[in-house]
């Protein structure tokens, strides 16, 4: 390899940013797949999945993602537990909450609680790709 080719290869390597790493946390495998497809931006995105908050915490302890997209209501360990843990252990990682609004009433609004616990934003299911991508961009811009 010529000196010029080696320099060009190093410059190309420097210019490529690392992929955006997103952790999806949801107990529904079909919904996780849908989210994965909506969030993929080619090679610029790496998506990791967890079925509940306990799995997510274990993954985050090993390698911090750039963003977490999480449901609230999941068996084993829910999104509220994840948000509480994130606030004290990984506060620099934004969390986008996606959840069905069917659990809200006058005394209990999961979206308000999630934002109080540090969620960057809450999207109500169902939502479209444009809404999700816009929410992701806002969360990452914080």
N, C-alpha and C positions, 0 to 999 in steps of 0.2 A: 504494500500500500504506500502510495506516495505521501509526502508530508502534507500536501494540499488536501488529499482525500481524508487523511487522519484528522486534520483540523476541521474539515467540513462535517465529518461524522461526529466529532465532539460537539460542534455547534448545534447540530441537529438533535443530539441527545439532550443538550441543555435546554433547548427550546420546547421540548415536549413536557407539558406539566403532568404530574402524576394523575391517575384517574380519580374522579370523584367517587368516594366510597359512601354508599347509602345502606343502612341497616333497616330492613323491613321487619316489623314485629306484629304478627297477626296469627291467630289460631286457625284461620280458614286458608287452606292451601290454594284454593281457587282464587281467592282475593289476593293472596301474596303473588301469584302468577300474574294476575291482572296488573297489580302495582309494578311488578318487575318490568313488564312490557311497557307500561306508561312512563317509567323512569329512565329506561335505557337510552343513552345518548351515544351509542356506538362504543368504541374502545375507550371513550372518555369517562365511562361510568362502570363501576364495579358494584354489584348488588349482593348483599349477604342477607340471609333470612333467619328468623327465629320464630318459634311458635308461641312463646310467652315471655314475660319480663325476665324470668329467671335465666332462660337461655340467652336473652339479649344482654343481660349484665355480664354473663360469663364471656360472651364474645367481645364486649366493650373492654373488659379487663385485659383481654389478650391484645386487642388492636382497636384503637379508637377510630370510628368512622367520622366522616365529615358531617353526616346528617342521620338522624333516626326518624323513621316514619312508623308510627305505632298506633294500633287500635287501643281502645281503653278497656273494653270488656272481654277478657280472656280467662279461661280456666287456668289453674295452677298459680299464676302470678299475673296481675293485671297491669294496665297502663299507668294507673295511679302509683303503684309500687315502683314502676320504672321511673316515672317522673321524680318521685321522692329521692330515689337513689341517684339519678342523674344530677339533681340539684346539689348534692353534697360530694359527688365523685367525678362528674364529667360535665360541669356546668358550662364549659366552653363548646359543647356539642349541641347544636339546636335540635329540638324535637318538634316534629310536625305530627299532630294527632289527627287521625282520621277515624271517625266513629259515627255510628247510627245515632240520630237524635232521639230515637224512640224511648230512651230512658229518662228524659228530662221531664220535670214537673215544677210546680211552684216552689218546692223546697229543695230540689236536687237537680242541678244542671251540670252534667258532666263536662260540658265545654268550658263553663266558667271555672270549675274546679281545676281542670287541666291547665288553663291559662294561669290561674293563681299558683299552680305548682311549677310553672316555668315553661309551658309549651310555647313555642314561638308562634304557633297558629293552630287553629282547629278547623278542619274541613268536615262537613257533615256528608255522610254517605247518602245517596249516590252523588258523585261529582264527575266531571269530565277531565280529560287529560290536560286541557288548557288551564283549568283551575288548579290542578295539582302542580303542574310545571311552574305556574306563577307563584304559588305558595312556596314551593321549593326554592325558587330564586330569591324570594323575599327573606326566607329563613337563612339562606346562605349569605345574604348581604348584610346581616346584622353585625 
